[in-house]
C-alpha cells in the first residue's frame, strides 16, 4: 500500500471517529433534558397523589357538614323533584349519599381516563399530574350534579355503595396483610445478623403484649357482667384467633416466626375493639360511654381521628397496586409510572362509597347522630365479619405453601418414575 493511500485511510478513520464523537455528544445532550424532564414528571406524579388525598379529605368534611349542619345552614333549598318540598332529601343520610356520589363520579372519571397510562410522557399520565384548573371544574360539577337527581336514584346508589364499600374493605385487608408479610420479610431472622433477630423478637413481643392488654381491657370495659354475652363471645373468639395464628406461625412446617402473627394479632384486636365501640350508645355493656355524647371533646376528637383514618386507609391502599399484581418481578424503567394511576383512582372511587356507609352507619333510612361515625349494630357486625375474614385470609396465606407443597413433590416423584 502506498503512503498516499494509507494517509487517506487514516484521514477517513479520523473523520469517522470524530463524527461518532459528535453523534455521542448530541445523544448525551439530547438525553440530559429528557432525563431532567422525566424526573420532573415523576415528582409531579408523586405530588399529585397527595393533592387527590386532600380532595378526598375535603369531600369527607363536606359530607359530615351536610349531614350534621346542612339543613340549619342552607334552609332555602327547595327542589321539589330532587330534594323534596322542605329540602330534607338533600341533607342527613341522603345528603351524605349525594356527596359520596359526586366524589365517586369524579374519581371514576379519573379512573377511566388514566387506567391505560404506563409511561410518564403519555397524555393520560400528564392528565393525572397536571391540568388542575380543569379538574377542579370537573370536581365541582361532579359534586353539584347529584343534588339535582331524584331521591329514588340516590337510594339505588346507596344500595350499590354497600357493595362497593365491601369491595373496598376486602382490598384494604389484602393490602394490610401484604404489608405485614413485607414487614416480616424485612425483619426476618438472619443467622448472620443478630441485630435483625433481636429487633424482630422485640417487635413481636411488643405487639403480643399490646394484644393481650387489649383483650384484658375489652373484658374489663365492654364485658363487665355475664349478661354481656355477645361482647364476651366477640372478645373470646378474638383471643382464640390470636392463639391459633401464633400456633400456626410456630408450626414446624410453616415456621414463619412470631413477628407477622404478632402484628396481625394487634390488627385483629383493633378490629374487635372498633366493632364493640360501634355498638349503639344505649347499650349497658359499655361502662365508658357517657349518657350524652353530643359535644363531648373525646367524641369530637375520636370523630376527627376516624376521618383521618378513612383518608389514610384509602390513600395507602390506592398507592399499593403491587400487592394486586400477578407478576411482581417486573423491572421499572426510568420513564415508567411509579404507581398505577387507574388503580389509585379506582380505590378512591370505592373509598367514596366506603365513607358514605360509615357516615350513615350502613343504614340508608335513619340519619346518624351528630359527631358520630360508624355507630350501630350493622356497623358492629360489618367490622366483626371484617375481623374474621382478615384472620381467615392471613391463616390461609400461612398454610397455602404447605398445602401446595405435597402436590409439587408428587409431581416430581411421578416424573422420576417415568424417567426410570
C-alpha positions as CSV (number, residue, x, y, z in Angstrom):
1,X,0.0,0.0,0.0
2,X,1.4,3.4,-0.9
3,X,1.9,6.2,1.6
4,X,-0.8,8.3,-0.1
5,X,-3.5,5.6,0.3
6,X,-2.5,5.0,3.9
7,X,-2.9,8.6,4.7
8,X,-6.3,8.7,3.0
9,X,-7.4,5.7,5.0
10,X,-6.1,7.3,8.2
11,X,-7.9,10.5,7.4
12,X,-11.2,8.7,6.8
13,X,-10.8,6.8,10.1
14,X,-10.2,10.1,11.9
15,X,-13.3,11.6,10.2
16,X,-15.4,8.6,11.2
17,X,-14.2,8.7,14.8
18,X,-14.8,12.4,15.1
19,X,-18.3,12.1,13.6
20,X,-19.0,9.3,16.1
21,X,-17.9,11.5,18.9
22,X,-20.1,14.3,17.7
23,X,-23.1,11.9,17.5
24,X,-22.4,10.7,21.0
25,X,-22.2,14.2,22.3
26,X,-25.5,15.0,20.5
27,X,-27.1,12.0,22.1
28,X,-25.8,12.9,25.5
29,X,-27.0,16.5,25.1
30,X,-30.5,15.3,24.0
31,X,-30.6,12.7,26.8
32,X,-29.9,15.1,29.6
33,X,-33.1,17.3,29.1
34,X,-35.1,14.1,28.7
35,X,-33.8,12.8,31.9
36,X,-34.5,16.1,33.7
37,X,-38.0,16.2,32.2
38,X,-38.6,12.6,33.3
39,X,-37.5,13.4,36.9
40,X,-39.8,16.5,36.8
41,X,-42.8,14.4,35.6
42,X,-42.1,11.8,38.2
43,X,-42.1,14.4,41.0
44,X,-45.4,15.8,39.7
45,X,-47.0,12.4,39.8
46,X,-45.8,11.8,43.4
47,X,-47.1,15.2,44.5
48,X,-50.4,14.6,42.6
49,X,-51.4,11.7,44.9
50,X,-51.2,14.0,47.9
51,X,-53.4,16.5,46.2
52,X,-56.0,13.8,45.5
53,X,-55.8,12.8,49.1
54,X,-56.6,16.3,50.2
55,X,-59.5,16.4,47.8
56,X,-60.8,13.2,49.3
57,X,-60.4,14.6,52.9
58,X,-62.3,17.8,51.9
59,X,-65.1,15.7,50.5
60,X,-65.3,13.8,53.7
61,X,-65.7,17.0,55.7
62,X,-68.3,18.3,53.3
63,X,-70.3,15.1,53.7
64,X,-70.1,15.4,57.5
65,X,-71.1,19.1,57.4
66,X,-74.1,18.5,55.2
67,X,-75.2,15.6,57.4
68,X,-75.0,17.4,60.7
69,X,-75.4,21.1,60.0
70,X,-76.6,21.4,56.3
71,X,-80.3,21.9,57.0
72,X,-79.7,24.6,59.5
73,X,-77.1,26.5,57.4
74,X,-78.9,26.1,54.0
75,X,-82.6,26.3,54.8
76,X,-83.8,27.7,51.5
77,X,-83.1,24.6,49.5
78,X,-86.4,23.8,47.8
79,X,-86.2,21.4,44.8
80,X,-89.5,19.6,44.6
81,X,-88.1,16.9,42.3
82,X,-84.7,16.3,43.9
83,X,-84.7,17.5,47.4
84,X,-88.4,17.5,48.3
85,X,-90.6,20.4,49.3
86,X,-88.7,21.0,52.5
87,X,-85.3,20.2,51.1
88,X,-84.8,17.4,53.6
89,X,-83.8,14.8,50.9
90,X,-80.6,16.7,50.4
91,X,-79.4,16.5,54.0
92,X,-78.7,13.9,56.7
93,X,-78.2,10.4,55.2
94,X,-79.4,11.4,51.7
95,X,-77.1,14.4,51.7
96,X,-74.1,12.1,52.6
97,X,-75.0,9.8,49.7
98,X,-75.2,12.7,47.3
99,X,-71.8,14.0,48.3
100,X,-70.5,10.5,48.1
101,X,-71.9,10.1,44.6
102,X,-70.2,13.3,43.5
103,X,-66.9,12.1,44.8
104,X,-67.4,8.7,43.2
105,X,-68.2,10.3,39.8
106,X,-65.0,12.4,39.9
107,X,-62.6,9.6,40.8
108,X,-64.3,7.2,38.5
109,X,-63.9,9.6,35.6
110,X,-60.3,9.9,36.6
111,X,-60.0,6.1,36.5
112,X,-61.5,5.9,33.0
113,X,-59.0,8.4,31.7
114,X,-55.8,7.1,33.4
115,X,-56.1,3.3,33.6
116,X,-54.1,2.9,30.4
117,X,-51.2,5.2,31.5
118,X,-47.9,3.4,31.7
119,X,-45.3,6.0,30.8
120,X,-44.6,9.4,32.3
121,X,-44.7,11.1,28.9
122,X,-48.1,9.8,27.9
123,X,-51.0,12.3,27.7
124,X,-53.1,10.4,30.2
125,X,-50.1,10.5,32.7
126,X,-49.9,14.2,32.3
127,X,-53.6,14.5,32.8
128,X,-53.2,12.7,36.1
129,X,-50.5,15.1,37.3
130,X,-51.4,18.4,35.7
131,X,-54.4,20.4,34.4
132,X,-55.6,21.1,38.0
133,X,-57.9,24.0,37.0
134,X,-59.9,21.8,34.6
135,X,-60.0,19.0,37.2
136,X,-61.3,21.4,39.8
137,X,-64.1,22.4,37.5
138,X,-64.8,18.7,36.9
139,X,-64.9,18.1,40.6
140,X,-67.3,21.0,41.3
141,X,-69.7,19.8,38.5
142,X,-69.5,16.2,39.8
143,X,-70.4,17.4,43.3
144,X,-73.3,19.6,42.2
145,X,-75.0,17.2,39.8
146,X,-76.1,14.6,42.4
147,X,-78.2,17.3,44.2
148,X,-80.4,17.6,41.2
149,X,-81.1,13.8,40.9
150,X,-84.3,12.3,42.3
151,X,-84.2,10.5,45.7
152,X,-85.1,7.2,44.1
153,X,-81.8,7.3,42.1
154,X,-79.9,8.2,45.3
155,X,-81.4,5.2,47.1
156,X,-80.3,2.9,44.3
157,X,-76.8,4.4,44.6
158,X,-76.9,3.7,48.3
159,X,-77.5,0.0,47.7
160,X,-74.7,-0.1,45.2
161,X,-72.5,1.8,47.6
162,X,-72.9,-1.0,50.2
163,X,-71.3,-3.5,47.7
164,X,-68.6,-1.0,46.7
165,X,-67.7,-0.4,50.4
166,X,-67.5,-4.2,50.9
167,X,-65.1,-4.5,48.0
168,X,-63.0,-1.6,49.4
169,X,-62.8,-3.4,52.8
170,X,-61.6,-6.6,51.0
171,X,-58.9,-4.8,49.1
172,X,-57.8,-3.0,52.2
173,X,-57.5,-6.3,54.1
174,X,-55.3,-7.7,51.3
175,X,-53.1,-4.6,51.3
176,X,-52.7,-4.7,55.1
177,X,-51.8,-8.4,55.1
178,X,-49.3,-7.9,52.3
179,X,-47.7,-5.1,54.3
180,X,-47.4,-7.4,57.3
181,X,-45.7,-10.0,55.1
182,X,-43.4,-7.4,53.8
183,X,-42.6,-6.2,57.3
184,X,-41.9,-9.8,58.4
185,X,-39.7,-10.4,55.4
186,X,-37.8,-7.1,56.1
187,X,-37.1,-8.0,59.8
188,X,-36.9,-11.8,59.3
189,X,-34.4,-13.6,61.5
190,X,-31.0,-13.9,59.9
191,X,-28.3,-16.1,61.3
192,X,-25.6,-13.7,60.1
193,X,-27.4,-10.7,61.7
194,X,-28.1,-10.9,65.4
195,X,-29.3,-7.3,65.4
196,X,-32.1,-8.1,62.9
197,X,-33.1,-11.1,65.0
198,X,-33.2,-9.1,68.2
199,X,-35.2,-6.3,66.6
200,X,-37.8,-8.8,65.2
201,X,-38.1,-10.6,68.6
202,X,-38.5,-7.3,70.5
203,X,-41.1,-6.0,68.0
204,X,-43.1,-9.2,68.1
205,X,-43.1,-9.2,71.9
206,X,-44.4,-5.6,71.9
207,X,-47.2,-6.5,69.6
208,X,-48.2,-9.6,71.5
209,X,-48.1,-7.7,74.8
210,X,-50.3,-4.9,73.3
211,X,-52.7,-7.6,72.0
212,X,-53.0,-9.3,75.4
213,X,-53.5,-5.9,77.1
214,X,-56.2,-5.1,74.5
215,X,-58.0,-8.4,75.2
216,X,-57.9,-7.8,79.0
217,X,-59.1,-4.2,78.6
218,X,-62.0,-5.2,76.4
219,X,-63.1,-7.7,79.0
220,X,-63.0,-5.1,81.7
221,X,-64.7,-2.2,79.8
222,X,-67.1,-4.0,77.5
223,X,-68.0,-7.2,79.3
224,X,-68.3,-6.2,83.0
225,X,-71.1,-8.7,83.7
226,X,-72.1,-12.1,82.5
227,X,-75.2,-10.7,80.8
228,X,-72.9,-9.1,78.1
229,X,-72.8,-12.5,76.3
230,X,-72.3,-11.1,72.8
231,X,-69.3,-9.0,73.8
232,X,-67.9,-11.9,75.7
233,X,-68.2,-14.0,72.6
234,X,-66.6,-11.4,70.4
235,X,-63.6,-10.9,72.7
236,X,-63.2,-14.6,73.5
237,X,-63.3,-15.6,69.8
238,X,-60.7,-12.9,69.1
239,X,-58.4,-14.4,71.8
240,X,-58.9,-17.8,70.2
241,X,-57.9,-16.4,66.8
242,X,-54.7,-15.0,68.4
243,X,-53.7,-18.4,69.8
244,X,-54.4,-20.2,66.5
245,X,-52.4,-17.7,64.4
246,X,-49.5,-17.9,66.8
247,X,-49.6,-21.7,66.8
248,X,-49.7,-21.9,63.0
249,X,-46.8,-19.4,62.7
250,X,-44.7,-21.5,65.0
251,X,-45.5,-24.9,63.4
252,X,-42.5,-26.7,62.0
253,X,-44.0,-26.9,58.5
254,X,-44.9,-23.2,58.4
255,X,-42.1,-21.7,60.5
256,X,-42.9,-18.0,59.9
257,X,-41.9,-16.7,63.3
258,X,-43.8,-14.5,65.7
259,X,-43.4,-11.1,64.1
260,X,-46.1,-11.3,61.4
261,X,-48.5,-13.1,63.7
262,X,-47.9,-10.5,66.4
263,X,-48.7,-7.6,64.0
264,X,-51.7,-9.5,62.7
265,X,-52.9,-10.1,66.3
266,X,-52.7,-6.4,67.1
267,X,-54.7,-5.6,64.0
268,X,-57.4,-8.2,64.8
269,X,-57.7,-6.9,68.4
270,X,-58.1,-3.4,67.0
271,X,-60.9,-4.6,64.7
272,X,-62.7,-6.2,67.6
273,X,-62.4,-3.1,69.7
274,X,-63.6,-1.0,66.9
275,X,-66.6,-3.3,66.4
276,X,-67.6,-3.2,70.0
277,X,-67.2,0.6,70.1
278,X,-69.7,0.8,67.2
279,X,-72.5,-0.7,69.3
280,X,-75.4,1.7,70.0
281,X,-74.9,4.2,72.8
282,X,-77.7,2.9,74.9
283,X,-76.1,-0.5,75.5
284,X,-75.5,-1.4,79.1
285,X,-72.3,-3.3,78.4
286,X,-70.0,-0.3,77.9
287,X,-69.0,1.4,81.1
288,X,-67.0,4.1,79.2
289,X,-69.9,5.6,77.2
290,X,-71.3,8.8,78.7
291,X,-75.0,9.5,78.8
292,X,-74.8,12.4,76.4
293,X,-72.4,12.0,73.5
294,X,-73.1,15.4,71.9
295,X,-70.3,18.0,72.1
296,X,-68.0,15.8,74.3
297,X,-64.4,16.6,73.4
298,X,-63.4,13.0,73.3
299,X,-66.3,12.3,70.9
300,X,-65.1,15.1,68.6
301,X,-61.5,14.0,68.8
302,X,-62.4,10.4,68.0
303,X,-64.6,11.6,65.1
304,X,-61.7,13.6,63.6
305,X,-59.3,10.7,64.1
306,X,-61.8,8.4,62.4
307,X,-62.0,10.7,59.3
308,X,-58.2,10.8,59.2
309,X,-58.1,7.0,59.4
310,X,-60.5,6.8,56.5
311,X,-58.4,9.0,54.3
312,X,-55.1,7.2,55.3
313,X,-56.7,3.8,54.6
314,X,-57.8,4.9,51.2
315,X,-54.5,6.6,50.3
316,X,-52.3,3.7,51.5
317,X,-54.4,1.2,49.6
318,X,-54.5,3.3,46.5
319,X,-50.7,3.5,46.1
320,X,-50.3,-0.2,46.9
321,X,-51.0,-1.6,43.5
322,X,-48.0,-4.0,43.8
323,X,-50.0,-6.2,46.2
324,X,-52.5,-6.9,43.5
325,X,-50.1,-7.6,40.6
326,X,-49.8,-11.2,39.3
327,X,-46.1,-10.5,38.4
328,X,-44.1,-8.6,40.9
329,X,-40.7,-9.1,39.4
330,X,-41.1,-6.6,36.5
331,X,-38.3,-4.1,36.2
332,X,-39.2,-0.5,36.4
333,X,-37.7,1.7,33.7
334,X,-36.8,5.3,34.1
335,X,-39.9,6.6,32.3
336,X,-42.4,4.2,33.9
337,X,-45.0,5.5,36.3
338,X,-44.2,4.8,39.9
339,X,-47.7,3.7,40.9
340,X,-50.8,2.6,38.9
341,X,-52.9,5.7,38.3
342,X,-56.0,3.7,37.3
343,X,-55.9,1.5,40.4
344,X,-55.3,4.6,42.5
345,X,-58.4,6.4,41.3
346,X,-60.5,3.2,41.4
347,X,-59.6,2.8,45.1
348,X,-60.6,6.4,45.8
349,X,-63.9,5.9,44.0
350,X,-64.6,2.8,46.2
351,X,-63.5,4.8,49.2
352,X,-66.2,7.4,48.4
353,X,-68.7,4.6,48.8
354,X,-67.0,3.4,52.0
355,X,-67.0,6.8,53.8
356,X,-70.7,7.2,52.9
357,X,-71.5,3.9,54.6
358,X,-69.5,5.0,57.7
359,X,-71.3,8.3,57.9
360,X,-74.7,6.8,57.7
361,X,-73.7,3.6,59.7
362,X,-74.6,1.4,56.7
363,X,-78.3,2.4,57.2
364,X,-80.0,4.2,54.3
365,X,-83.1,5.2,56.3
366,X,-82.1,6.7,59.6
367,X,-79.5,9.5,60.0
368,X,-76.7,9.1,62.5
369,X,-76.2,11.3,65.5
370,X,-74.1,14.4,65.3
371,X,-70.3,13.9,65.6
372,X,-70.8,10.1,65.3
373,X,-69.4,7.8,62.7
374,X,-70.0,4.1,62.0
375,X,-72.3,3.5,65.1
376,X,-75.0,0.9,65.1
377,X,-75.5,-2.9,65.0
378,X,-75.0,-3.0,61.3
379,X,-71.6,-1.3,61.7
380,X,-70.7,-3.7,64.5
381,X,-71.4,-6.8,62.5
382,X,-69.6,-5.5,59.4
383,X,-66.4,-4.9,61.5
384,X,-66.7,-8.3,63.2
385,X,-67.1,-10.1,59.9
386,X,-64.2,-8.0,58.6
387,X,-62.1,-9.2,61.6
388,X,-62.9,-12.9,61.0
389,X,-62.3,-12.5,57.3
390,X,-58.9,-10.9,57.9
391,X,-57.8,-13.7,60.2
392,X,-59.0,-16.3,57.7
393,X,-57.1,-14.7,54.8
394,X,-53.9,-14.5,56.9
395,X,-54.1,-18.1,58.1
396,X,-54.7,-19.2,54.5
397,X,-51.6,-17.4,53.4
398,X,-49.7,-19.2,56.2
399,X,-50.7,-22.7,55.2
400,X,-51.1,-22.2,51.4
401,X,-47.4,-23.1,50.7
402,X,-47.7,-26.2,52.9
403,X,-50.9,-27.3,51.2
404,X,-49.4,-26.8,47.7
405,X,-46.1,-28.4,48.5
406,X,-47.2,-32.1,48.5
407,X,-48.6,-31.7,45.0
408,X,-45.2,-30.5,43.8
409,X,-43.4,-33.4,45.5
410,X,-45.8,-35.9,44.0
411,X,-45.3,-34.4,40.5
412,X,-41.5,-34.7,41.0
413,X,-41.8,-38.3,42.1
414,X,-44.0,-39.2,39.1
415,X,-41.5,-37.6,36.7
416,X,-38.7,-39.6,38.3
417,X,-40.7,-42.8,37.9
418,X,-41.4,-42.1,34.3
419,X,-37.7,-41.3,33.6
420,X,-36.7,-44.6,35.3
